[in-house]
Amino acid sequence: MKEDLKQEGPRSMKWERNGELAQKDLSDLIARLKNVENEGNSSELSRLSAKSNKKD
């Protein structure tokens, strides 16, 4: 995972006018966090991801 971050390099996240993180950036952030978190936190992140995807 750390190798992926080094190759892509840092970038700014985009925010919506309503103050929420842009859907793509939120999905990307959740996916990255799921790769490094323990199983309990990862399952909670999966739940959050499913909830955020319903906004589409």
C-alpha positions in Angstrom: 0.0 0.0 0.0 2.7 2.5 0.8 4.3 1.8 -2.5 1.0 2.8 -4.2 1.0 6.1 -2.4 4.6 6.9 -3.3 3.9 6.2 -7.0 0.8 8.3 -7.2 2.1 11.2 -5.2 0.0 13.5 -3.1 -3.0 15.4 -4.5 -5.7 17.6 -3.1 -9.1 16.3 -2.3 -12.1 18.0 -3.8 -14.9 19.3 -1.6 -18.5 19.9 -2.7 -20.3 23.2 -2.1 -22.3 21.6 0.8 -19.0 20.9 2.6 -18.9 17.2 1.9 -15.9 15.4 0.3 -16.5 14.7 -3.4 -17.9 11.2 -3.9 -14.8 9.9 -5.8 -12.4 11.2 -3.2 -14.5 9.8 -0.4 -14.6 6.4 -2.1 -10.8 6.4 -2.7 -10.1 7.5 0.9 -12.3 4.7 2.3 -10.7 2.1 0.0 -7.2 3.2 1.1 -8.1 3.1 4.8 -9.6 -0.4 4.5 -6.3 -1.6 3.2 -4.4 -0.5 6.3 -6.9 -0.8 9.2 -7.6 -3.8 11.4 -10.5 -6.1 10.6 -12.9 -4.4 13.0 -12.3 -0.9 11.6 -12.2 -2.3 8.1 -15.8 -3.7 8.4 -17.0 -0.3 9.7 -15.3 1.4 6.8 -17.1 -1.0 4.4 -20.4 0.0 6.0 -19.5 3.6 5.6 -18.6 3.0 2.0 -21.9 1.3 1.3 -23.7 4.2 2.9 -21.8 6.8 0.9 -22.4 4.9 -2.4 -26.1 5.1 -1.9 -26.0 8.9 -2.4 -25.3 8.4 -6.1 
